[in-house]
Every structure is written in structure tokens, then in C-alpha cells.
Amino acid sequence: MNHHDVHARLKELGIELPSAGAPAAAYVMSAQSGNTVYLSGHLAKRDGKVWAGKLGDALTTEDGRLAARAAAIDLLATLHTHVGDLNRVTRIVKLVSLVNSTPDFVEQHLVTNGASDLIADVFGEEGKHARSAFGVAQIPLGACVEIEMVVEVK
């Protein structure tokens, strides 16, 4: 259970959640089964536009880390829209990260830390999650990072 107010924590971190995005194809942004909420993959965005590029080419690991953090903030916006109150979150269960990267780029895990660190910072112990980070040849719209999340709520 959260022992702190998630909204107050976001404010402390200087994070204002954007409006939740809309699906770009034939899917929904979130779906719930029982107490588990599944969030669709969110593309990294910068200045309201898809953050395009390939890690190991035009983008550095630090760029990717910031992109993953931005995707995590958008995931929280979608989660907030779905559950109505982020204080209903009892556990961030799993995060899956796809990193658009060159074949020789091997720091997908460090890129994904941008999202993982933010989630843990916002939710504390309940934000520590299982995860996977993959390097992929391409992501829709040329995005550099796409992240999905599985969350338990009360």
C-alpha cells in the first residue's frame, strides 16, 4: 500500500501529468482485468511530438534515458485517467521497454532506467517492478523508445 500521497510526490518532483494520449491504431490505451491494469505501449514524446531516432546512432544513452522518463510520465497520465486516482495503485508489477537501437548498442537496460527510476521515485517501494528491456530494429513512427506497464490497483 502507498504510504504517501502520489500526487504530492509528483508535485515535489515538479511533474505535471499531461492529458492522456489516444490510441493510434486498433487498441485501447488501458485495459483492466480484476485488480490488474495493463497499459499499452507508450511512445516517447518530446514537445508533444514523437521522439524519433535510434540509440547508438543519432541518440545517446542519456537521450534514451530522458525519452524513457518522458514515456513513463505519459504512462502515469494514462493510468491516472484509467483509475481516477494514482493513490489507488498498490504495486507497479512490470515494465516492458522497447528501445529502437543499432545492432551494436547494448545499453537498453540503462535507457530503461529512465522510466524505472521515475516510477520508483513516485511510488516508493510499491514502484519497484519486474521488467524487460529489448533492443529492436524499429518502433512505430520511428520513436526511440516504447514502454508498456502492468499495474495492480485497489
Residue pairs with C-beta under 8 A, 6 or more apart in sequence:
1 90
1 126
1 154
2 87
2 89
2 90
2 123
2 124
2 126
3 124
4 124
5 87
6 86
6 87
6 89
6 122
6 123
7 86
7 87
9 121
9 122
9 123
10 16
10 17
10 76
10 86
10 122
13 121
13 122
15 73
15 76
15 122
17 73
17 76
17 77
17 80
18 73
18 74
18 77
19 77
20 29
20 74
20 77
20 78
20 80
20 81
21 29
21 42
21 74
21 77
21 78
22 29
23 29
23 40
24 140
24 141
27 40
28 40
29 39
29 40
29 78
29 81
29 82
30 37
30 38
30 39
30 40
30 78
30 79
30 81
30 82
31 37
31 38
32 38
32 82
32 153
35 90
35 152
35 153
35 154
36 93
36 150
36 151
36 152
36 153
37 79
37 82
37 83
37 150
37 151
37 152
37 153
38 148
38 150
39 75
39 78
39 79
39 82
39 148
39 149
39 150
39 151
40 78
40 148
41 96
41 98
41 146
41 147
41 148
42 71
42 74
42 75
42 78
42 146
42 147
42 148
43 50
43 51
43 71
43 139
43 140
43 141
43 143
43 145
43 146
44 50
44 51
44 67
44 68
44 70
44 71
44 143
44 144
44 145
44 146
44 147
45 51
45 70
45 71
45 74
46 67
46 70
50 141
50 142
50 143
51 67
51 70
51 143
51 144
51 145
52 141
52 142
52 143
52 144
53 59
53 63
53 100
53 142
53 144
54 100
54 101
54 102
54 144
55 61
55 63
55 64
55 99
55 100
55 101
55 102
55 105
55 107
55 108
55 111
55 135
55 144
56 101
56 102
56 104
56 105
57 102
59 67
59 144
61 107
61 110
61 111
63 144
64 99
64 107
64 110
64 111
64 114
64 144
64 145
65 110
65 111
65 113
65 114
66 114
67 111
67 114
67 144
67 145
68 97
68 111
68 112
68 113
68 114
68 115
68 145
68 147
69 114
69 115
69 117
69 118
70 114
71 115
71 145
71 146
71 147
72 114
72 115
72 118
72 119
72 147
73 118
75 115
75 147
75 148
75 149
76 86
76 122
79 86
79 89
79 149
79 151
80 86
83 89
83 153
88 153
88 154
89 123
89 126
89 151
89 152
89 153
90 126
90 152
90 153
90 154
91 126
91 129
91 151
91 152
92 119
92 123
92 126
92 127
92 128
92 129
92 149
92 150
92 151
93 129
93 130
93 150
93 151
93 152
94 129
94 130
94 131
94 132
94 149
94 150
95 112
95 115
95 116
95 119
95 129
95 130
95 131
95 132
95 147
95 148
95 149
95 150
96 131
96 132
96 134
96 147
96 148
96 149
97 108
97 111
97 112
97 115
97 131
97 132
97 133
97 134
97 145
97 146
97 147
98 134
98 136
98 139
98 145
98 146
98 147
99 105
99 108
99 111
99 112
99 133
99 134
99 135
99 136
99 144
99 145
100 136
100 137
100 138
100 139
100 142
100 143
100 144
100 145
101 108
101 135
101 136
103 135
105 135
106 135
108 133
108 134
108 135
109 133
111 133
111 145
112 131
112 133
112 147
115 147
116 129
116 131
119 127
119 129
119 149
120 127
120 128
120 129
121 127
129 149
139 145
139 146
140 146
